[in-house]
């Protein structure tokens, strides 16, 4: 390591004990954002009120409550006028709103991959991205010795860049106490990152695909715009939901406050899932010939699992649920994780067409070699809204001027259900019907039919 460390050398220090990565740029960025989201959720849940963070080439933390409590040191690139972009909290007027953010100049040799070192009394961790193209990797370490070496290098770099900022870092570290390996945090961290990545919508990218035609290029541009829009919507909703769930752990909240917070939590979850479906639909548009692995799915059991959340959702709209499930229905072939999200989307879509006081009827019954799932309401009554003409918004969305809501277009919905092996029909303002194929049973040699089935 050079006498005045470059940030690229600190990333190399972090990568020294890690195997060579194999991710592309899109994949590794998804891992980075998932790791940042989980890390900030863990910090919000901790009782530790203070901490510090060092980052490059831009601030990594974005949770407002953390930015208000934590002291920061950020290396940023210069713009063409050789001036650094102004960060929140770096000006004297903004410093009054929270702890100071020291802003340092990034050298051309430092590299542009993100780096974050975060230290609190309870949780201490370093994150970075590193690697050549197509061999990229997310680096995360909770190890005390490695964190000590990184902080020593960052301290030396600060001493060269701004001695006062270096002294401030040293004083803040002393107040937080000795470094330690956050082993328990590491045990909690990785499963939560895996869960977030598994639940995330398929990755979309703003990079231009190979041009097939002007129409195809325009459609892909719109899909890229959807990615940016969904990020702007889902990120603050996820932050709000995290804060709400941390508040609900308190024992001193009044019952009314708990009820309201749970309602907000449910609404946030519904909207996050709704935009997740938009991502799935956009992915199906980008890769219409992609195959999806289907498995035996107990649709009747899935509906019973969804019933409590549906009832809560409908109660907020002053609607009622009437669920009827046939007896001894067979399993269907589908993707249970995506099917659950699609069914939630159907309930949201259909319930928006009904006035207050109406009843949503959901019926599951056999229909030849398929199971038929039908959503219907109070037909030919004052409880049904007069359907208004929908307007297409891009490749996968429609806008309903009557309800003011964005929904998946019928074509996109049909395409998603087709990828699940099903068929979807809709009569707006009347009913929605889904057909899913019954699973074919075959005995696997050496196994009992009741335990193992092949298709």
ABEGO torsion letter per residue (X at the ends): XBABBBAAAAAAAAAAABBBBABBAAAAAAAAAAAAAAAAAAAAABABABBBBBBOABBABABAAAAAABBBBBBBBBBAAGBBBBBBGABAAAAAAEBBBBBBBBBAAAEABBBBBBBBAABBBBBBBBEBBGABBBBBBABAAAAAAAAAAAAAAAAAABAAAAAAAAAAAAAAEBBBBBAAAAAAAAAAAAAAAAABBBBBBABBBBBABAAAAAAAAAAAAAAAAAAAAAAAAAAAAAAAAAAAABAABBAAAAAAAAAAAAAAAAAAAAAAAAAAAAAAAABAABBBBBBBBBAAAAAAAAAAAAAAAAAAAGBBBBBBBBBGBBBBBBBAAAAAAAAAAAAAAAAAABBBGBBBBBBBBBBEABBBBBBBBBBGBAABBBBBBBBBBEAABBBBAAAGBBBBBAAAAAAAAAAAGBBBBBBBGABBBBBBBBBBBBBBBGBBAAABBBX
